[in-house]
């Protein structure tokens, strides 16, 4: 739903997301400062799932959006079979953090 939080800062990181359609907004912990807009083809949630265990910011749906969600345990199981992708996602997470 438009203007709904996908997740909020400090929430437990249980899922990884891929945007199939639409636009979401990544917002700093003050819930006002825009970090960036993300859209089709973008992923998010890797920081919490692979590095910290909790969300480092909030993500809010801004247009009609289709998200694909992968549970953290499933994501890790998949990535263990693809070590180079696992390493890549962790590196992306560290850069974004």
C-alpha positions in Angstrom: 0.0 0.0 0.0 1.2 3.5 -0.8 2.9 5.3 2.2 3.1 2.0 4.1 6.4 1.0 5.8 8.0 -2.1 4.4 10.0 -2.0 7.6 11.3 0.5 10.1 14.7 1.2 11.6 15.8 -1.2 14.3 13.1 -3.8 13.5 14.3 -7.4 13.3 15.7 -8.3 9.8 13.8 -11.3 8.8 13.4 -10.7 5.0 15.3 -9.6 1.9 13.3 -7.7 -0.8 13.4 -7.2 -4.5 11.4 -4.6 -6.3 9.6 -5.9 -9.3 7.5 -2.7 -10.0 7.1 0.6 -8.3 9.1 3.1 -6.1 10.1 2.9 -2.5 11.8 5.5 -0.4 14.7 4.8 2.0 14.5 7.1 5.0 17.0 7.8 7.8 16.3 7.0 11.4 14.7 10.5 11.9 11.9 9.3 9.6 12.2 12.5 7.6 15.6 12.5 5.8 15.5 10.9 2.4 18.5 8.7 1.7 17.4 7.6 -1.8 14.5 6.4 -4.0 14.7 2.8 -5.1 12.7 1.2 -7.9 12.3 -1.8 -10.3 15.3 -4.1 -10.3 16.6 -2.9 -6.9 17.1 -5.0 -3.8 17.2 -4.0 -0.2 17.3 -5.6 3.2 20.7 -7.2 2.8 22.3 -5.1 5.6 20.0 -6.5 8.3 19.8 -10.1 6.9 23.5 -10.6 6.3 25.4 -8.1 8.6 23.5 -6.6 11.6 20.4 -8.6 12.3 18.3 -5.4 12.4 17.2 -2.7 10.1 19.5 0.3 9.6 16.8 2.6 8.1 13.2 2.6 7.1 11.7 1.8 3.7 8.4 3.3 2.7 6.3 2.4 -0.4 5.7 5.5 -2.5 3.9 4.2 -5.6 1.9 1.0 -6.3 4.7 -1.5 -5.8 5.2 -5.2 -6.3 7.8 -6.6 -3.9 9.3 -10.1 -3.8 10.3 -11.2 -0.3 12.8 -13.9 0.6 13.0 -15.1 4.2 16.4 -14.6 5.8 17.0 -18.3 6.4 16.1 -19.1 2.8 18.3 -16.3 1.5 21.3 -17.6 3.5 20.7 -21.2 2.3 20.6 -20.0 -1.3 23.7 -17.8 -1.0 25.7 -20.6 0.7 25.4 -22.5 -2.7 26.7 -19.4 -4.5 29.6 -18.0 -2.5 30.6 -15.3 -4.9 27.1 -13.8 -4.8 27.1 -14.1 -1.0 30.3 -12.2 -0.9 28.9 -9.6 -3.3 25.7 -8.9 -1.3 27.7 -8.6 1.9 30.1 -6.1 0.2 27.1 -4.1 -1.1 25.6 -4.1 2.4 28.9 -2.8 4.0 29.1 0.0 1.4 25.5 1.0 2.0 25.9 0.9 5.8 
